[in-house]
Amino acid sequence: MPEKPNIPLPLPFPRIRVLQIEDSQPDAELVISELEADAIDFDVRLVDDETGYLRELEDFKPHIVLSDLSMPGFSGERALELLRERDRDLPFIYVSATLGEEAAIAALRNGATDYILKQNPARLASAVRRALREHEAQKAQRRAEAELIRAQRFESLAMLAGGLSHDLRNLLQPLLLAGESLQDYQDDPRLARLGKLVRDCGRRGLDMVQSMLSFARGARRAEQVRVGALLDALNLLLQGSVPRNIALTLAVDDPELSFSGNHTELQQCLLNLSLNAIQAMPGGGELRIEAAEQALTREFFLDGESADEGRYLRLSVADTGCGMDAATLAHLYEPFYTTKEGGTGLGLLSCKRIVASHGGAMRVESAPEQGTCFHLYLPLGVQFDDIPEGEDDERLLGNAERVLVVVEEAAQLSLLVDTLDAWGYQAHASQSGTAALQWIEAHGVPDLVVMDADMNLFTGVRTLAALIEHGYRRAVVLLTRPDAPPDLGEMPEVERLYLVDKPVVTFKLLGTLREALEGEG
């Protein structure tokens, strides 16, 4: 049988920085030749003393350190000790002719990533590739853990704010009534003034309570966003962030154009894209932000996006920076994927969710050394989240009911679960019918099931039938496409089945959930 080709592990960086600790020039060239033979693209710095080593750690910022074990006046053990004092994870590989088995084991225990014998350097390139990939995986895991801790802290604060706000509302409501009553005593100016003071204080207190409730549930209020005001606010925010070697240009076709949306979220999205653009131009360039009206047809939209043709506002953020290759573009919206040192990999995903929550779409154009342009398309002439401005939406809040959400598409599942969590439900995510059944076996029957009708691996019909076999007898909210409604004749018998059209409108879904849950019993 022919041997399988030895495909090298891909590197997490297009060009790696190698810091080499070696006092023998022939041995140093041996290491370099092994990396070159494996087609690794790299820059290398060579040092043989502690002073030079510490300087290059600071200035060169290597991705990996390759070190001999012993040198006159310096040693690999000392180099490893110094590195671990500064970075506990950066790959460190011994390349030595004198490393015995016991010394090798001790080196690994002390924090070395691997060891290579100079007599047998063939494994060096693959060890470098593996060490770099594992290092990036560790960094991604730590970012995920840090984000989880941050989310848990936020959730705890939100729960506290929600509980306090409800208690405060109960305390402030009598103050408003008392203030109104005292104002009726017009014959006594002192009581009338006291009544006005009590009423005004009560109203300000209720405004604060409403802000706390909005924070607790992550609710978004519709407002009329004027394009000129949105970009004026962005321009002010960017004044202290744009270097002198970058020219900032704002072009707005119609500053008075307005639409229903959330000013704060859109400002956050544009600011995020603008700061990314600035970081992509370390040598200077042009940052151009444009706003123009554009008509879109149904063919413009991708699967899973809003397919409503009509008038849209196009917001564009363009730079003349380093650009992105096809591999980077393919991972652009993956959680925790980042090409920036210290980045979280969540900024672009957040932008995409903000645009999607407005019923819009996001596109990107980029190529290496050709710059990058992000386009945000926001619908004009529709109501944000389909709810009239100022309408009281407390009736849509959940009461910690357990809702099992079964959706195959990961981004949609995450968005639905986040939304329901923010509105007071205990939402649990299942990406397949099988996972939903496993969850029920482990945690019992939920109060409500929200399920996508368009699942492939384990269809909605099969999932629903299996849920009923597992004892589920409560209402089901089915997410369906208006152009391809499910065949209800194929559905197993469900006493109360509610249909919600996709793309899902938040307040329509929340209203349906309340209707389904309040109809129990």
C-alpha positions in Angstrom: 0.0 0.0 0.0 1.3 3.5 -0.8 2.2 5.5 2.2 -0.1 8.3 3.3 1.3 11.8 2.6 2.7 13.6 5.6 0.6 16.8 5.6 2.1 19.4 7.9 -0.1 21.0 10.6 -1.2 24.5 9.7 0.3 27.4 11.5 -1.8 30.0 13.4 0.3 32.9 12.1 1.3 33.6 8.4 4.8 34.4 9.6 6.2 33.3 12.9 8.9 35.0 15.1 11.5 32.6 16.4 13.9 33.5 19.2 16.8 31.1 19.1 19.2 30.7 22.1 22.4 29.1 20.7 26.2 29.8 20.9 27.1 27.5 17.9 26.6 29.0 14.5 26.5 25.6 12.7 23.9 24.3 15.2 21.9 27.5 14.7 21.9 27.0 10.9 20.9 23.4 11.4 17.7 24.5 13.2 17.0 27.2 10.6 17.4 24.7 7.7 14.9 22.3 9.3 12.3 25.1 9.5 13.0 26.2 5.9 12.8 22.6 4.6 9.3 22.4 6.1 8.2 25.6 4.3 7.7 27.5 7.6 7.8 31.2 7.0 9.6 32.8 9.9 11.8 35.6 11.2 14.6 34.6 13.6 16.7 36.4 16.2 19.8 34.6 17.7 21.1 35.3 21.2 23.6 33.6 23.5 23.5 35.6 26.7 20.9 36.6 29.3 21.0 40.3 28.5 20.3 39.8 24.8 17.6 37.2 25.6 15.7 39.6 27.9 16.0 42.4 25.3 14.6 40.3 22.5 11.7 39.0 24.6 10.7 42.6 25.1 11.4 44.0 21.6 11.0 41.0 19.2 8.0 39.5 21.0 8.6 35.9 19.8 5.9 33.4 19.1 8.3 30.6 20.2 11.7 30.1 21.8 14.2 27.4 20.7 17.0 26.9 23.2 20.2 25.0 23.6 20.6 23.5 27.1 24.0 24.9 28.1 26.2 27.8 26.9 29.1 29.7 28.5 27.6 32.1 31.1 24.0 31.2 30.2 21.7 28.1 30.2 18.5 26.8 28.8 17.1 26.3 32.4 17.7 29.9 33.2 16.1 31.0 29.9 13.0 28.9 30.7 12.8 30.3 34.2 13.0 33.9 32.9 10.3 33.2 30.3 7.9 31.6 32.7 8.2 34.6 35.0 6.8 36.7 32.1 4.6 34.3 30.2 3.4 30.9 31.5 2.3 29.6 28.1 4.7 30.8 25.3 6.1 27.7 23.6 9.7 26.8 24.7 11.5 23.9 23.0 14.9 22.6 24.0 17.2 21.7 21.0 20.2 20.1 22.6 22.8 17.3 22.1 23.2 16.6 25.8 19.6 16.2 27.1 19.2 12.8 28.7 15.9 11.1 29.5 15.8 12.3 33.1 16.8 15.8 32.2 14.1 15.8 29.5 11.4 14.8 32.0 12.6 17.4 34.4 12.5 20.1 31.7 8.9 19.2 30.8 7.9 19.4 34.5 9.5 22.8 34.7 7.4 24.2 31.9 9.2 23.3 28.7 6.9 22.5 25.8 9.1 19.8 24.1 12.7 18.8 23.5 14.5 17.8 20.3 17.9 16.1 20.1 20.4 17.8 17.7 21.4 14.3 16.5 17.8 13.7 15.3 16.3 17.1 14.2 13.7 15.7 11.8 10.9 16.2 14.4 11.7 19.8 14.9 9.4 21.4 12.4 6.4 19.3 13.4 7.1 20.1 17.0 7.1 23.8 16.3 3.8 23.6 14.4 2.2 21.6 17.2 3.5 23.9 19.9 2.2 27.0 18.2 -1.3 25.5 17.6 -1.6 24.2 21.1 -0.5 27.7 22.4 -3.3 29.4 20.4 -5.8 26.8 21.6 -4.8 27.6 25.2 -5.2 31.3 24.6 -8.6 30.8 23.0 -9.7 28.6 25.9 -8.6 31.3 28.5 -10.5 34.0 26.5 -13.6 31.8 26.5 -13.3 31.2 30.3 -12.8 34.9 30.9 -15.8 35.8 28.8 -17.9 33.2 30.6 -16.8 34.6 34.0 -17.7 38.1 32.7 -21.1 36.9 31.5 -21.8 35.2 34.8 -20.9 38.4 36.7 -23.2 40.4 34.4 -26.0 37.9 34.9 -25.6 38.2 38.7 -25.8 42.0 38.4 -28.8 41.8 36.1 -30.6 39.5 38.5 -29.8 41.9 41.4 -30.9 44.9 39.4 -34.1 43.2 38.4 -35.0 42.2 41.9 -34.3 45.7 43.3 -36.2 47.4 40.6 -39.4 45.5 41.2 -39.2 46.2 45.0 -38.5 49.9 44.3 -41.4 50.2 42.0 -43.7 48.9 44.7 -42.3 51.5 47.2 -42.4 54.4 44.8 -45.9 53.9 43.5 -47.6 55.1 46.7 -45.4 58.2 46.6 -46.8 59.2 43.3 -50.3 58.7 44.5 -49.6 60.7 47.7 -48.0 63.5 45.7 -51.0 63.8 43.4 -53.4 63.8 46.4 -51.4 66.5 48.2 -51.5 68.7 45.1 -55.3 68.8 45.4 -54.9 71.0 48.5 -54.6 74.2 46.6 -55.8 76.2 49.5 -52.6 75.3 51.4 -49.7 76.3 49.1 -47.2 74.6 51.5 -49.0 71.2 51.0 -49.3 71.8 47.3 -45.6 72.5 47.0 -44.9 69.4 49.1 -47.1 67.3 46.9 -45.3 68.5 43.7 -42.0 67.6 45.3 -43.1 64.1 46.3 -44.6 63.5 42.9 -41.5 64.7 41.0 -39.2 62.7 43.2 -41.4 59.6 42.7 -41.3 60.0 38.9 -37.6 60.4 38.8 -37.3 57.3 40.9 -39.5 55.4 38.5 -37.4 56.5 35.6 -34.4 55.1 37.4 -36.3 51.8 38.1 -37.1 51.6 34.4 -33.5 51.9 33.5 -32.6 49.2 35.9 -35.3 46.9 34.4 -33.9 47.6 30.9 -30.4 46.7 32.1 -31.7 43.5 33.8 -33.5 42.2 30.8 -31.3 43.7 28.0 -34.4 45.3 26.5 -34.1 47.6 23.6 -36.5 50.5 23.1 -37.4 51.7 19.6 -36.5 55.2 18.7 -36.2 57.3 15.6 -32.5 57.3 14.7 -31.4 60.3 12.5 -28.5 59.3 10.3 -26.7 62.7 10.7 -26.9 62.6 14.5 -25.6 59.0 14.5 -22.5 59.9 12.5 -22.0 63.2 14.3 -21.9 61.2 17.6 -19.5 58.7 16.1 -17.2 61.5 14.9 -17.0 62.9 18.4 -16.2 59.5 19.8 -13.4 59.0 17.3 -11.7 62.3 17.8 -9.3 61.1 20.4 -8.7 57.7 18.7 -7.7 58.6 15.1 -3.9 59.0 14.7 -2.6 62.0 12.7 -1.4 59.7 9.9 -5.0 58.5 9.2 -7.4 60.8 7.3 -11.0 60.4 8.6 -13.8 61.2 6.0 -17.5 61.1 6.7 -19.9 61.2 3.7 -23.7 61.3 4.3 -26.1 61.6 1.4 -29.1 62.7 3.6 -28.3 63.7 7.2 -32.1 64.1 7.9 -32.9 60.5 6.9 -34.3 58.6 9.9 -35.4 55.1 10.7 -36.6 53.0 13.6 -33.7 51.4 15.5 -31.5 51.7 18.6 -29.0 54.6 18.4 -26.7 53.2 21.2 -26.3 49.8 19.7 -25.6 51.1 16.2 -23.1 53.6 17.5 -21.4 50.8 19.3 -21.3 48.7 16.1 -19.8 51.6 14.0 -17.3 52.4 16.7 -16.1 48.8 16.8 -15.6 48.6 13.1 -13.9 52.0 13.0 -11.4 51.0 15.7 -10.7 47.8 13.9 -10.0 49.8 10.8 -7.6 52.1 12.6 -5.7 49.1 14.0 -5.4 47.7 10.4 -3.5 50.9 9.3 -0.4 51.1 11.6 1.4 53.0 8.9 -1.4 55.4 8.2 -4.1 55.6 5.5 -7.7 56.7 5.1 -10.8 55.7 7.2 -14.0 56.5 5.2 -17.5 56.2 6.7 -20.4 56.6 4.4 -24.2 56.6 4.7 -26.5 56.2 1.7 -29.9 54.9 0.8 -30.0 51.8 -1.4 -32.7 49.5 -2.9 -32.2 45.8 -2.3 -33.9 42.9 -4.1 -34.7 39.5 -2.6 -31.8 37.9 -4.4 -29.4 40.0 -2.3 -30.1 38.2 0.9 -28.5 34.9 2.0 -30.2 31.9 3.7 -31.3 32.8 7.2 -31.4 36.6 6.6 -34.4 38.8 6.2 -35.6 38.5 2.6 -37.7 41.7 2.5 -36.8 43.7 -0.6 -37.1 47.4 -0.5 -35.4 50.6 0.8 -32.3 50.1 3.0 -29.8 52.4 4.6 -26.2 51.4 3.8 -23.6 52.3 6.4 -20.1 51.6 5.2 -16.8 51.6 7.1 -13.8 51.4 4.7 -10.0 51.5 5.3 -6.9 51.3 3.2 -5.1 48.9 5.6 -3.6 45.5 5.4 -6.8 43.7 4.4 -7.7 40.1 5.0 -7.1 36.9 3.1 -9.8 34.3 2.2 -8.9 32.1 5.2 -9.5 35.0 7.7 -12.7 36.0 6.0 -14.0 32.4 6.3 -13.7 32.6 10.1 -14.6 36.2 10.6 -17.8 35.8 12.7 -16.7 32.7 14.7 -16.8 33.4 18.4 -13.3 33.9 19.9 -11.6 33.9 16.5 -9.2 36.9 16.4 -6.1 38.0 14.6 -5.3 40.7 17.1 -3.1 40.3 20.1 -5.3 40.4 23.2 -8.5 40.5 21.1 -11.6 38.6 22.3 -13.0 37.6 18.9 -16.5 38.8 19.9 -16.6 42.3 18.4 -17.6 41.4 14.8 -20.1 38.7 16.1 -21.7 41.4 18.3 -21.9 43.8 15.3 -23.6 41.1 13.2 -26.1 40.4 15.9 -26.9 44.1 16.3 -27.5 44.4 12.5 -29.6 41.2 12.5 -31.7 42.4 15.4 -32.6 45.4 13.2 -33.8 43.2 10.4 -30.7 44.0 8.4 -27.7 42.3 6.8 -23.9 42.7 6.9 -21.3 42.3 4.1 -17.5 42.6 3.9 -15.1 43.2 1.0 -11.4 42.7 1.7 -8.2 41.4 0.1 -4.5 41.4 1.4 -3.0 44.8 1.0 -6.2 46.1 -0.6 -8.0 47.3 2.6 -11.3 46.3 4.0 -14.9 47.6 3.7 -17.8 46.6 5.9 -21.3 47.3 4.7 -24.3 47.4 7.1 -27.8 47.3 5.5 -30.6 48.5 7.7 -34.3 48.5 6.6 -36.1 51.8 6.2 -39.8 52.3 6.9 -40.2 49.4 9.3 -40.6 49.4 13.1 -37.7 48.2 15.2 -38.6 44.8 16.7 -42.2 45.5 15.5 -43.3 47.3 18.7 -44.7 50.9 18.9 -42.4 53.4 20.5 -43.1 53.8 24.2 -45.4 50.8 24.6 -45.2 49.2 28.0 -43.5 45.8 27.5 -43.4 44.5 31.1 -46.2 42.1 30.3 -43.8 40.2 28.1 -41.3 39.5 30.9 -40.8 35.8 31.9 -41.1 34.4 35.4 -38.0 32.2 35.3 -40.0 29.5 33.3 -37.7 26.8 31.8 -37.8 27.0 28.0 -36.1 24.4 25.9 -35.0 26.0 22.6 -34.2 23.4 19.8 -32.6 25.0 16.7 -29.8 23.5 14.5 -28.3 26.8 13.3 -25.8 27.9 16.0 -26.0 31.6 15.6 -29.8 31.7 15.6 -29.9 29.3 18.6 -27.4 31.5 20.6 -29.4 34.7 19.7 -32.7 33.2 20.8 -31.3 31.8 24.1 -29.7 35.2 24.9 -32.9 37.0 24.2 -35.1 34.7 26.3 -32.5 34.9 29.2 -32.6 38.6 29.0 -36.4 38.7 29.3 -36.5 36.6 32.4 -36.7 33.0 31.2 -34.4 30.1 32.0 -33.6 29.2 28.4 -31.7 26.0 27.6 -30.1 25.4 24.2 -30.2 22.2 22.2 -28.8 22.1 18.7 -30.6 18.9 17.7 -33.6 16.8 18.6 -31.2 14.2 20.1 -29.7 16.8 22.4 -33.2 18.0 23.4 -34.1 14.4 24.5 -30.9 14.1 26.4 -31.6 17.3 28.2 -35.1 16.2 29.2 -33.8 12.9 30.5 -31.2 14.8 32.6 -33.3 17.7 33.8 -37.0 16.7 33.4 -39.8 18.2 31.3 -39.5 22.0 30.6 -42.3 24.5 30.9 -42.3 25.2 27.2 -40.5 24.0 24.0 -39.5 26.4 21.2 -38.5 24.5 18.1 -37.3 25.2 14.6 -39.5 23.5 12.0 -36.6 23.4 9.5 -34.2 20.9 11.1 -32.4 18.4 8.9 -30.6 15.8 11.0 -33.4 15.0 13.3 -36.5 16.7 11.9 -39.0 18.8 13.8 -41.7 16.1 13.3 -39.4 13.4 14.7 -38.2 15.5 17.6 -41.8 16.4 18.6 -42.9 12.8 18.4 -39.9 11.8 20.6 -40.6 14.5 23.1 -44.2 13.3 23.5 -42.9 9.8 24.0 -40.8 11.2 26.8 -43.8 12.7 28.6 -44.0 16.2 27.2 -47.6 17.3 27.2 -47.3 21.1 27.2 -47.4 23.8 24.5 -45.0 23.9 21.6 -43.9 27.1 19.8 -42.8 26.2 16.2 -40.6 28.6 14.2 -41.7 28.4 10.6 -41.0 29.9 7.2 -44.0 31.8 5.7 -43.1 30.6 2.2 -42.8 26.9 3.3 -45.1 26.2 6.2 -44.9 22.8 7.8 -47.5 20.1 7.0 -49.5 20.0 10.2 -51.0 16.7 9.1 -47.6 15.1 9.6 -47.3 16.5 13.1 -48.0 14.3 16.1 -51.1 15.4 18.0 -50.3 18.4 20.1 -53.0 20.1 22.1 -51.6 23.6 21.8 -49.3 24.4 18.9 -48.2 28.0 18.2 -46.6 29.1 15.0 -44.1 32.0 14.8 -42.8 33.2 11.4 -39.1 33.4 10.6 -37.1 35.6 10.7 -38.3 35.8 14.3 -39.5 39.2 15.6 -38.5 39.5 19.2 -41.8 40.9 20.6 -43.9 38.6 18.5 -42.0 35.6 20.0 -42.2 37.0 23.5 -46.0 37.6 23.2 -46.5 34.1 21.9 -44.5 32.6 24.8 -46.7 34.5 27.3 -49.8 33.3 25.5 -48.6 29.7 25.5 -47.5 29.7 29.1 -50.6 31.5 30.5 -52.8 29.0 28.7 -51.5 26.2 30.8 -54.1 24.6 33.0 
